């Protein structure tokens, strides 16, 4: 599994570490970890609706923050549970540009095993680092 939950970091919040061989793999893993905090079975989220997610930031950590905040935004604003199966990141003159197609469906308590509600992605211990095996992120979610 490309992510694991870190109980020792946050008591009232949820923390996780995500990894990937590439920055794109890391972002997909972090997106799944975020959605999996809310829904027990990611496979229960059908591909019924799609949303394009675009962001531009310089450091990779801020780009990841933008992506994860979009998932929380769509859950709150449109009651959409979304997964991000693929991310494209390019370096441009302005920094890094992210393009992703998120897919999912309306939150349905009868269908989805709901766990907790994420209020926000926090900056507490938020970090994206390059390692000798790829990339790693630490994320704390306010629940």
Backbone as CSV, one residue per row, in Angstrom:
resi,resn,N_x,N_y,N_z,CA_x,CA_y,CA_z,C_x,C_y,C_z
1,UNK,0.853,-1.172,0.000,0.000,0.000,0.000,0.902,1.239,0.000
2,UNK,0.601,2.220,-0.857,1.469,3.390,-0.953,1.204,4.457,0.109
3,UNK,0.424,4.127,1.149,0.247,5.054,2.261,-0.031,4.271,3.535
4,UNK,0.275,4.943,4.672,0.002,4.341,5.971,-0.372,5.462,6.933
5,UNK,-1.252,5.142,7.885,-1.697,6.139,8.836,-0.737,6.185,10.014
6,UNK,-0.494,7.395,10.515,0.492,7.636,11.564,-0.225,8.063,12.845
7,UNK,-0.529,7.117,13.698,-1.272,7.411,14.922,-0.444,8.198,15.929
8,UNK,0.872,8.099,15.852,1.717,8.770,16.832,1.875,10.268,16.581
9,UNK,1.466,10.754,15.421,1.634,12.177,15.093,0.457,13.013,15.563
10,UNK,-0.743,12.546,15.383,-1.918,13.351,15.692,-2.920,12.525,16.479
11,UNK,-3.401,13.099,17.566,-4.361,12.384,18.398,-5.789,12.746,17.993
12,UNK,-6.092,14.031,17.849,-7.444,14.464,17.496,-7.622,14.602,15.989
13,UNK,-6.559,14.470,15.249,-6.595,14.560,13.795,-6.164,13.219,13.207
14,UNK,-6.092,13.156,11.883,-5.604,11.951,11.215,-4.355,12.324,10.428
15,UNK,-3.299,11.556,10.621,-2.048,11.798,9.895,-1.727,10.570,9.051
16,UNK,-1.097,10.819,7.897,-0.644,9.709,7.083,0.653,10.060,6.372
17,UNK,1.325,9.006,5.956,2.518,9.132,5.124,2.214,8.424,3.811
18,UNK,2.445,9.127,2.704,2.234,8.544,1.380,3.572,8.508,0.658
19,UNK,3.728,7.523,-0.225,4.971,7.394,-0.978,4.663,7.111,-2.449
20,UNK,5.656,7.368,-3.266,5.546,7.058,-4.677,6.910,7.115,-5.334
21,UNK,7.103,6.317,-6.365,8.369,6.357,-7.096,8.534,7.682,-7.819
22,UNK,7.404,8.245,-8.252,7.403,9.544,-8.923,6.531,10.500,-8.131
23,UNK,6.646,11.775,-8.440,5.801,12.773,-7.794,4.326,12.502,-8.112
24,UNK,4.043,12.078,-9.330,2.666,11.758,-9.721,2.111,10.600,-8.902
25,UNK,2.901,9.543,-8.714,2.458,8.401,-7.899,2.203,8.824,-6.461
26,UNK,3.052,9.689,-5.948,2.872,10.203,-4.586,1.542,10.934,-4.463
27,UNK,1.216,11.787,-5.432,-0.013,12.562,-5.371,-1.238,11.655,-5.440
28,UNK,-1.206,10.631,-6.264,-2.320,9.680,-6.360,-2.491,8.956,-5.020
29,UNK,-1.390,8.523,-4.424,-1.453,7.821,-3.136,-1.998,8.733,-2.038
30,UNK,-1.559,9.978,-2.008,-2.027,10.926,-0.990,-3.511,11.238,-1.178
31,UNK,-3.948,11.335,-2.419,-5.370,11.571,-2.689,-6.199,10.383,-2.199
32,UNK,-5.754,9.166,-2.487,-6.467,7.977,-2.010,-6.481,7.914,-0.488
33,UNK,-5.366,8.228,0.149,-5.303,8.206,1.614,-6.285,9.209,2.203
34,UNK,-6.390,10.375,1.588,-7.316,11.408,2.065,-8.763,10.937,1.937
35,UNK,-9.124,10.428,0.780,-10.493,9.957,0.579,-10.789,8.751,1.462
36,UNK,-9.796,7.893,1.681,-9.976,6.703,2.509,-10.186,7.044,3.981
37,UNK,-9.801,8.233,4.402,-10.101,8.685,5.765,-11.610,8.874,5.915
38,UNK,-12.258,9.308,4.830,-13.699,9.578,4.872,-14.553,8.349,4.584
39,UNK,-14.062,7.472,3.695,-14.834,6.321,3.213,-14.026,5.051,3.426
40,UNK,-14.622,4.071,4.074,-13.916,2.836,4.399,-13.498,2.012,3.197
41,UNK,-14.289,2.020,2.148,-13.999,1.195,0.972,-13.936,2.085,-0.264
42,UNK,-12.725,2.373,-0.724,-12.559,3.232,-1.899,-13.234,2.654,-3.138
43,UNK,-13.301,1.323,-3.227,-13.921,0.682,-4.386,-15.426,0.946,-4.445
44,UNK,-16.021,1.401,-3.354,-17.459,1.691,-3.351,-17.786,3.010,-4.055
45,UNK,-16.779,3.784,-4.410,-16.996,5.071,-5.087,-17.016,4.832,-6.594
46,UNK,-18.185,4.938,-7.179,-18.352,4.693,-8.620,-17.910,5.906,-9.434
47,UNK,-17.565,5.659,-10.675,-17.128,6.701,-11.608,-18.361,7.263,-12.329
48,UNK,-19.106,8.137,-11.639,-20.343,8.694,-12.198,-20.186,10.166,-12.606
49,UNK,-19.320,10.885,-11.910,-19.104,12.300,-12.200,-17.607,12.570,-12.242
50,UNK,-17.250,13.592,-13.023,-15.834,13.941,-13.146,-15.638,15.422,-12.910
51,UNK,-14.481,15.732,-12.342,-14.084,17.122,-12.134,-12.627,17.254,-12.545
52,UNK,-12.335,18.313,-13.270,-10.945,18.617,-13.632,-10.326,19.421,-12.505
53,UNK,-9.133,19.035,-12.145,-8.396,19.765,-11.112,-7.119,20.290,-11.749
54,UNK,-6.911,21.581,-11.628,-5.717,22.232,-12.159,-5.123,23.081,-11.051
55,UNK,-3.808,23.110,-10.969,-3.129,23.937,-9.973,-1.739,24.273,-10.473
56,UNK,-1.229,25.383,-10.010,0.140,25.773,-10.325,0.784,26.352,-9.072
57,UNK,1.867,25.773,-8.674,2.629,26.199,-7.491,4.097,25.913,-7.750
58,UNK,4.961,26.495,-6.957,6.389,26.215,-7.135,6.825,24.985,-6.337
59,UNK,6.765,25.016,-5.030,7.241,23.809,-4.345,6.204,22.687,-4.450
60,UNK,6.656,21.450,-4.553,5.734,20.316,-4.671,4.775,20.186,-3.489
61,UNK,5.195,20.580,-2.294,4.300,20.441,-1.145,3.063,21.325,-1.289
62,UNK,3.221,22.531,-1.810,2.069,23.416,-1.991,1.152,22.903,-3.108
63,UNK,1.730,22.262,-4.101,0.929,21.666,-5.170,0.084,20.507,-4.615
64,UNK,0.688,19.691,-3.765,-0.055,18.596,-3.131,-1.145,19.150,-2.227
65,UNK,-0.839,20.183,-1.475,-1.836,20.813,-0.611,-3.041,21.263,-1.437
66,UNK,-2.795,21.895,-2.579,-3.888,22.334,-3.458,-4.766,21.156,-3.881
67,UNK,-4.141,20.054,-4.292,-4.894,18.885,-4.741,-5.772,18.329,-3.623
68,UNK,-5.201,18.141,-2.453,-5.959,17.559,-1.342,-7.072,18.492,-0.879
69,UNK,-6.820,19.805,-0.898,-7.856,20.758,-0.520,-9.020,20.731,-1.518
70,UNK,-8.726,20.471,-2.785,-9.792,20.352,-3.779,-10.712,19.178,-3.454
71,UNK,-10.147,18.065,-3.007,-10.968,16.906,-2.641,-11.905,17.239,-1.482
72,UNK,-11.396,17.962,-0.489,-12.216,18.369,0.658,-13.269,19.379,0.203
73,UNK,-12.882,20.301,-0.674,-13.821,21.295,-1.190,-15.007,20.613,-1.890
74,UNK,-14.743,19.692,-2.805,-15.826,19.036,-3.531,-16.719,18.220,-2.601
75,UNK,-16.136,17.621,-1.585,-16.941,16.883,-0.599,-17.868,17.841,0.135
76,UNK,-17.372,19.006,0.518,-18.183,19.971,1.258,-19.176,20.714,0.362
77,UNK,-18.723,21.211,-0.785,-19.547,22.076,-1.632,-20.560,21.308,-2.472
78,UNK,-20.182,20.125,-2.959,-21.050,19.378,-3.866,-21.422,17.987,-3.355
79,UNK,-20.964,17.661,-2.142,-21.182,16.323,-1.553,-20.675,15.211,-2.473
80,UNK,-19.540,15.480,-3.127,-18.920,14.518,-4.036,-17.756,13.817,-3.360
81,UNK,-17.736,12.505,-3.456,-16.566,11.722,-3.055,-15.782,11.467,-4.333
82,UNK,-14.531,11.898,-4.351,-13.731,11.795,-5.568,-12.454,11.007,-5.349
83,UNK,-12.061,10.319,-6.395,-10.760,9.650,-6.438,-9.972,10.268,-7.584
84,UNK,-8.676,10.217,-7.463,-7.787,10.784,-8.476,-6.886,9.652,-8.975
85,UNK,-7.275,8.980,-10.060,-6.503,7.828,-10.523,-5.206,8.178,-11.238
86,UNK,-5.114,9.417,-11.721,-3.930,9.796,-12.483,-3.698,11.299,-12.351
87,UNK,-2.430,11.657,-12.216,-2.020,13.057,-12.086,-0.911,13.310,-13.086
88,UNK,-0.940,14.479,-13.712,0.143,14.894,-14.618,0.762,16.162,-14.049
89,UNK,2.064,16.137,-13.859,2.775,17.299,-13.324,3.870,17.670,-14.309
90,UNK,3.907,18.949,-14.645,4.938,19.451,-15.556,5.624,20.645,-14.929
91,UNK,6.900,20.777,-15.228,7.632,21.971,-14.798,7.460,23.021,-15.874
92,UNK,7.066,24.236,-15.468,6.898,25.356,-16.378,7.710,26.531,-15.844
93,UNK,7.674,27.629,-16.570,8.383,28.827,-16.107,7.846,29.317,-14.769
94,UNK,6.552,29.092,-14.528,5.933,29.546,-13.287,6.076,28.573,-12.136
95,UNK,6.691,27.434,-12.342,6.842,26.433,-11.282,6.378,25.081,-11.749
96,UNK,5.492,24.471,-10.989,4.932,23.169,-11.323,3.454,23.330,-11.641
97,UNK,3.008,22.624,-12.665,1.605,22.649,-13.052,1.029,21.249,-12.915
98,UNK,-0.108,21.149,-12.234,-0.791,19.881,-12.021,-2.071,19.868,-12.839
99,UNK,-2.324,18.747,-13.494,-3.587,18.504,-14.191,-4.051,17.109,-13.801
100,UNK,-5.305,17.004,-13.369,-5.857,15.711,-12.961,-7.342,15.675,-13.272
101,UNK,-7.832,14.486,-13.569,-9.258,14.244,-13.727,-9.693,13.390,-12.542
102,UNK,-10.470,13.992,-11.663,-10.992,13.252,-10.517,-12.341,12.659,-10.909
103,UNK,-12.622,11.473,-10.402,-13.922,10.876,-10.683,-14.520,10.330,-9.400
104,UNK,-15.843,10.274,-9.386,-16.518,9.774,-8.195,-18.009,9.918,-8.312
105,UNK,-18.648,10.051,-7.143,-20.105,10.153,-7.122,-20.560,10.864,-5.867
106,UNK,-21.853,11.162,-5.845,-22.451,11.820,-4.694,-22.319,10.932,-3.460
107,UNK,-22.014,11.567,-2.358,-21.920,10.876,-1.077,-23.288,10.268,-0.753
108,UNK,-23.289,8.989,-0.439,-24.527,8.261,-0.158,-24.282,7.377,1.069
109,UNK,-24.838,7.787,2.192,-24.610,7.056,3.450,-25.115,5.612,3.378
110,UNK,-26.081,5.340,2.514,-26.590,3.978,2.372,-25.608,3.100,1.594
111,UNK,-24.789,3.704,0.768,-23.849,2.952,-0.060,-22.418,2.993,0.466
112,UNK,-21.982,4.157,0.938,-20.595,4.352,1.362,-20.466,4.204,2.877
113,UNK,-19.509,3.411,3.302,-19.225,3.274,4.731,-18.436,4.509,5.134
114,UNK,-19.150,5.467,5.741,-18.534,6.740,6.108,-17.808,6.605,7.444
115,UNK,-16.603,7.132,7.481,-15.787,7.032,8.691,-15.771,8.356,9.447
116,UNK,-15.043,9.344,8.958,-14.980,10.654,9.600,-15.080,11.734,8.528
117,UNK,-15.393,12.935,8.977,-15.493,14.074,8.068,-14.212,14.897,8.167
118,UNK,-13.575,15.126,7.055,-12.376,15.968,7.032,-12.814,17.415,6.926
119,UNK,-12.330,18.242,7.859,-12.620,19.666,7.810,-11.609,20.396,6.935
120,UNK,-10.325,19.996,7.045,-9.281,20.714,6.312,-7.998,19.907,6.268
121,UNK,-7.157,20.262,5.312,-5.782,19.761,5.258,-4.950,20.796,6.003
122,UNK,-4.184,20.359,6.981,-3.434,21.319,7.798,-1.993,21.451,7.312
123,UNK,-1.354,22.493,7.770,0.068,22.692,7.483,0.947,22.057,8.569
124,UNK,0.309,21.573,9.638,1.061,20.955,10.727,1.820,19.731,10.214
125,UNK,3.128,19.782,10.265,4.029,18.701,9.845,3.870,18.319,8.371
126,UNK,3.202,19.163,7.591,3.002,18.899,6.166,4.347,18.988,5.463
127,UNK,4.653,17.937,4.686,5.982,17.890,4.071,5.974,16.957,2.870
128,UNK,6.657,17.372,1.822,6.916,16.528,0.659,8.428,16.511,0.469
129,UNK,9.009,15.319,0.464,10.466,15.217,0.311,10.814,14.164,-0.735
130,UNK,11.914,14.421,-1.399,12.434,13.439,-2.346,13.396,12.538,-1.594
131,UNK,13.265,11.228,-1.794,14.118,10.248,-1.136,14.898,9.490,-2.203
132,UNK,15.776,8.612,-1.801,16.522,7.825,-2.783,15.630,6.827,-3.517
133,UNK,14.443,6.524,-2.940,13.505,5.598,-3.582,12.348,6.299,-4.288
134,UNK,12.309,7.613,-4.249,11.216,8.344,-4.881,10.814,9.550,-4.065
135,UNK,9.526,9.596,-3.680,8.970,10.736,-2.959,8.161,10.266,-1.760
136,UNK,8.105,11.138,-0.727,7.348,10.835,0.482,6.642,12.120,0.946
137,UNK,5.423,11.973,1.421,4.686,13.100,1.981,4.132,12.722,3.341
138,UNK,4.130,13.698,4.250,3.474,13.560,5.534,2.358,14.586,5.559
139,UNK,1.147,14.127,5.897,-0.039,14.981,5.853,-0.844,14.783,7.139
140,UNK,-1.326,15.887,7.709,-2.221,15.836,8.852,-3.549,16.472,8.433
141,UNK,-4.628,15.743,8.655,-5.971,16.200,8.289,-6.748,16.551,9.536
142,UNK,-7.382,17.704,9.533,-8.226,18.135,10.638,-9.587,17.476,10.471
143,UNK,-9.996,16.691,11.478,-11.287,15.995,11.399,-12.234,16.491,12.480
